[in-house]
Amino acid sequence: MSPRDAGGAWYRQPVVWVGAVVLAASIAGCVWLIVVAERYADPPLPVEGLQVLTMPLTRPPTKTPRPPP
């Protein structure tokens, strides 16, 4: 590699280093959030009966019978 081409090497490009720093900070932040989340218990949600997102999974019983068609 000639001295003229050495200036264009990947390790001489500041954008590569900025990208590497951002990637490392993102990974470190993810690891930190996982470590902090492990310290706190997640209390269970109060569930009354069979429901998904507060939508009942079964139909409520009818009070009056339907007339035959």
C-alpha positions as CSV (number, residue, x, y, z in Angstrom):
1,M,0.0,0.0,0.0
2,S,1.5,3.3,-1.0
3,P,1.5,6.3,1.4
4,R,-1.0,8.0,-0.9
5,D,-3.5,5.2,-0.4
6,A,-3.0,5.0,3.3
7,G,-5.2,8.0,3.9
8,G,-8.2,6.2,2.4
9,A,-7.9,3.1,4.7
10,W,-11.0,2.2,6.6
11,Y,-9.4,2.9,10.0
12,R,-8.7,6.5,8.9
13,Q,-12.3,7.2,8.3
14,P,-14.0,9.0,11.2
15,V,-17.4,7.8,10.2
16,V,-16.3,4.2,10.8
17,W,-15.2,5.0,14.3
18,V,-18.4,7.0,15.1
19,G,-20.4,4.0,13.9
20,A,-18.4,1.6,16.0
21,V,-18.8,3.8,19.1
22,V,-22.6,4.1,18.5
23,L,-22.8,0.3,18.1
24,A,-20.8,-0.4,21.2
25,A,-22.9,2.1,23.2
26,S,-26.1,0.5,22.0
27,I,-25.0,-3.0,23.0
28,A,-23.8,-1.7,26.4
29,G,-27.1,0.0,26.9
30,C,-29.0,-3.2,26.1
31,V,-26.9,-5.2,28.5
32,W,-27.3,-2.5,31.2
33,L,-31.1,-2.6,30.8
34,I,-31.2,-6.4,31.1
35,V,-29.1,-6.3,34.3
36,V,-31.2,-3.6,35.9
37,A,-34.4,-5.4,34.9
38,E,-33.2,-8.6,36.6
39,R,-33.2,-6.7,40.0
40,Y,-36.9,-5.9,40.1
41,A,-39.6,-8.5,40.2
42,D,-42.5,-8.2,37.7
43,P,-45.7,-8.6,39.8
44,P,-48.4,-10.8,38.1
45,L,-51.4,-9.0,36.7
46,P,-54.8,-9.6,38.4
47,V,-56.7,-11.8,36.1
48,E,-60.4,-12.6,36.7
49,G,-61.5,-15.5,34.6
50,L,-60.6,-16.2,31.0
51,Q,-59.7,-12.9,29.3
52,V,-57.3,-11.7,26.7
53,L,-56.7,-7.9,26.8
54,T,-59.9,-7.4,28.9
55,M,-61.9,-9.2,26.2
56,P,-63.9,-12.2,27.5
57,L,-63.1,-15.5,25.8
58,T,-66.6,-16.9,26.3
59,R,-70.0,-15.4,25.6
60,P,-72.0,-14.3,28.7
61,P,-75.1,-16.4,29.4
62,T,-78.3,-15.0,27.9
63,K,-81.0,-13.9,30.4
64,T,-84.0,-14.7,28.2
65,P,-84.1,-17.5,25.7
66,R,-84.3,-16.6,22.0
67,P,-87.5,-17.2,20.2
68,P,-87.3,-20.0,17.6
69,P,-87.0,-18.7,14.0
